Amino acid sequence: MPGQQKRKRSRERAHRRAAAVRGHWEPLFSTQEHGEMKEYVRRLHAERSVDPECVRIDQFCGRTIHPSTYRVSVFVPEAPA
């Protein structure tokens, strides 16, 4: 499949980065509207308050009863002890 090696290397780099820095993902925003989520992320980037590499967007797929939900989270590193 085209691009499979590139995706695999990208995932491996992300895992190594995550293992190097300890911390947790803190949810910032949750909505059921895709446009609302995109506007929120756009605003975060415009304000430069959060590093783009520290932002994660999760999509929880819904079914007929539960609609899809989008959640924007930011990575918060642990304070050195």
Backbone as CSV, one residue per row, in Angstrom:
resi,resn,N_x,N_y,N_z,CA_x,CA_y,CA_z,C_x,C_y,C_z
1,MET,0.844,-1.169,0.000,0.000,0.000,0.000,0.900,1.246,0.000
2,PRO,0.646,2.199,-0.872,1.495,3.391,-0.950,1.466,4.210,0.331
3,GLY,2.628,4.661,0.754,2.730,5.514,1.926,2.737,4.779,3.258
4,GLN,2.685,3.461,3.233,2.605,2.705,4.481,3.886,2.869,5.313
5,GLN,5.044,2.826,4.653,6.314,2.989,5.372,6.393,4.361,6.031
6,LYS,5.954,5.389,5.309,6.001,6.748,5.834,5.110,6.882,7.067
7,ARG,3.905,6.321,7.012,3.004,6.374,8.167,3.588,5.611,9.349
8,LYS,4.203,4.480,9.078,4.791,3.680,10.145,5.926,4.445,10.830
9,ARG,6.794,5.071,10.042,7.896,5.846,10.622,7.359,7.026,11.420
10,SER,6.313,7.652,10.912,5.717,8.790,11.613,5.147,8.352,12.960
11,ARG,4.455,7.223,12.991,3.917,6.706,14.256,5.034,6.362,15.225
12,GLU,6.118,5.764,14.720,7.237,5.400,15.582,7.895,6.636,16.188
13,ARG,8.060,7.700,15.388,8.624,8.945,15.910,7.721,9.532,16.984
14,ALA,6.420,9.501,16.767,5.476,10.031,17.753,5.552,9.245,19.060
15,HIS,5.689,7.928,18.966,5.789,7.102,20.173,7.078,7.402,20.927
16,ARG,8.181,7.600,20.196,9.448,7.921,20.858,9.372,9.276,21.549
17,ARG,8.742,10.264,20.896,8.581,11.592,21.506,7.738,11.500,22.768
18,ALA,6.662,10.740,22.700,5.767,10.603,23.848,6.470,9.903,25.010
19,ALA,7.324,8.939,24.697,8.029,8.219,25.751,9.109,9.088,26.392
20,ALA,9.652,10.036,25.640,10.724,10.887,26.160,10.196,11.924,27.148
21,VAL,8.975,12.378,26.976,8.400,13.407,27.843,7.177,12.819,28.542
22,ARG,7.218,12.858,29.873,6.091,12.323,30.626,5.048,13.411,30.830
23,GLY,3.791,13.030,30.770,2.707,13.988,30.955,1.366,13.333,30.656
24,HIS,0.348,14.164,30.434,-0.993,13.647,30.155,-1.710,14.581,29.187
25,TRP,-2.775,14.072,28.569,-3.593,14.851,27.647,-4.770,15.429,28.420
26,GLU,-4.924,16.750,28.346,-6.001,17.435,29.057,-7.019,17.964,28.046
27,PRO,-8.273,17.542,28.141,-9.298,18.021,27.203,-9.548,19.526,27.372
28,LEU,-9.622,20.225,26.235,-9.888,21.656,26.248,-11.300,21.982,25.782
29,PHE,-11.759,21.232,24.775,-12.993,21.602,24.092,-13.641,20.347,23.532
30,SER,-14.961,20.275,23.598,-15.699,19.142,23.060,-16.981,19.651,22.401
31,THR,-17.282,19.130,21.208,-18.471,19.558,20.479,-18.934,18.453,19.543
32,GLN,-20.139,18.599,19.032,-20.666,17.666,18.035,-20.657,18.291,16.648
33,GLU,-20.215,19.552,16.549,-20.177,20.266,15.278,-18.751,20.339,14.756
34,HIS,-18.523,19.818,13.543,-17.194,19.806,12.949,-16.681,21.223,12.721
35,GLY,-17.516,22.107,12.209,-17.116,23.485,11.948,-16.711,24.228,13.214
36,GLU,-17.425,23.967,14.292,-17.119,24.583,15.577,-15.746,24.141,16.079
37,MET,-15.456,22.851,15.916,-14.164,22.317,16.329,-13.044,22.934,15.503
38,LYS,-13.234,23.030,14.174,-12.203,23.607,13.309,-11.945,25.064,13.671
39,GLU,-12.998,25.810,13.970,-12.845,27.220,14.344,-12.066,27.345,15.656
40,TYR,-12.331,26.464,16.616,-11.624,26.495,17.890,-10.138,26.235,17.685
41,VAL,-9.797,25.223,16.878,-8.387,24.894,16.604,-7.723,26.051,15.859
42,ARG,-8.433,26.634,14.898,-7.899,27.777,14.159,-7.581,28.936,15.111
43,ARG,-8.474,29.180,16.076,-8.263,30.236,17.052,-7.053,29.940,17.936
44,LEU,-6.869,28.681,18.336,-5.698,28.306,19.133,-4.406,28.615,18.383
45,HIS,-4.375,28.263,17.097,-3.174,28.507,16.296,-2.948,30.005,16.094
46,ALA,-4.017,30.772,15.901,-3.897,32.215,15.685,-3.375,32.917,16.939
47,GLU,-3.831,32.486,18.102,-3.384,33.089,19.357,-1.986,32.636,19.739
48,ARG,-1.512,31.564,19.123,-0.205,30.973,19.416,-0.050,30.646,20.902
49,SER,-1.158,30.278,21.539,-1.125,29.941,22.956,-0.700,28.494,23.192
50,VAL,-0.816,27.663,22.147,-0.497,26.243,22.274,0.346,25.819,21.075
51,ASP,1.379,25.019,21.326,2.210,24.481,20.254,1.370,23.507,19.424
52,PRO,1.354,23.640,18.082,0.538,22.749,17.248,0.852,21.264,17.433
53,GLU,2.096,20.925,17.804,2.442,19.517,18.012,1.861,18.967,19.303
54,CYS,1.409,19.844,20.191,0.855,19.411,21.477,-0.668,19.339,21.459
55,VAL,-1.271,19.505,20.289,-2.734,19.464,20.174,-3.152,18.129,19.559
56,ARG,-4.163,17.527,20.137,-4.697,16.268,19.613,-6.197,16.425,19.409
57,ILE,-6.686,15.931,18.265,-8.119,15.977,17.962,-8.620,14.540,17.896
58,ASP,-9.582,14.231,18.744,-10.194,12.905,18.756,-11.591,13.009,18.178
59,GLN,-11.953,12.014,17.378,-13.315,11.939,16.850,-13.936,10.649,17.344
60,PHE,-14.986,10.789,18.126,-15.708,9.633,18.629,-16.891,9.408,17.702
61,CYS,-16.816,8.339,16.929,-17.844,8.072,15.921,-19.135,7.625,16.582
62,GLY,-20.198,8.232,16.151,-21.499,7.903,16.689,-22.267,6.973,15.767
63,ARG,-23.373,6.548,16.232,-24.297,5.722,15.455,-25.593,6.496,15.339
64,THR,-26.660,5.832,15.032,-27.933,6.515,14.864,-28.421,7.158,16.163
65,ILE,-28.129,6.546,17.299,-28.605,7.072,18.583,-27.678,8.180,19.099
66,HIS,-26.364,7.959,19.033,-25.384,8.914,19.543,-24.666,9.592,18.377
67,PRO,-24.707,10.919,18.287,-24.004,11.619,17.199,-22.492,11.612,17.417
68,SER,-21.740,11.837,16.354,-20.283,11.920,16.453,-19.891,13.114,17.314
69,THR,-18.815,12.952,18.062,-18.324,14.000,18.945,-16.854,14.246,18.663
70,TYR,-16.446,15.499,18.685,-15.054,15.897,18.485,-14.525,16.460,19.797
71,ARG,-13.281,16.070,20.156,-12.668,16.580,21.376,-11.256,17.063,21.058
72,VAL,-10.945,18.264,21.490,-9.621,18.856,21.320,-8.915,18.770,22.666
73,SER,-7.716,18.178,22.666,-6.942,18.028,23.894,-5.556,18.625,23.687
74,VAL,-4.922,18.994,24.790,-3.567,19.537,24.744,-2.704,18.681,25.678
75,PHE,-1.431,18.474,25.282,-0.509,17.693,26.075,0.091,18.571,27.166
76,VAL,-0.015,18.128,28.422,0.527,18.857,29.556,1.667,18.021,30.138
77,PRO,2.919,18.494,29.982,4.050,17.726,30.527,4.071,17.804,32.056
78,GLU,4.572,16.742,32.665,4.691,16.723,34.133,5.808,17.657,34.560
79,ALA,5.619,18.289,35.693,6.659,19.170,36.243,7.807,18.321,36.762
80,PRO,9.038,18.752,36.526,10.181,17.982,37.056,10.180,17.989,38.585
81,ALA,10.489,16.843,39.156,10.438,16.708,40.620,11.730,17.126,41.272
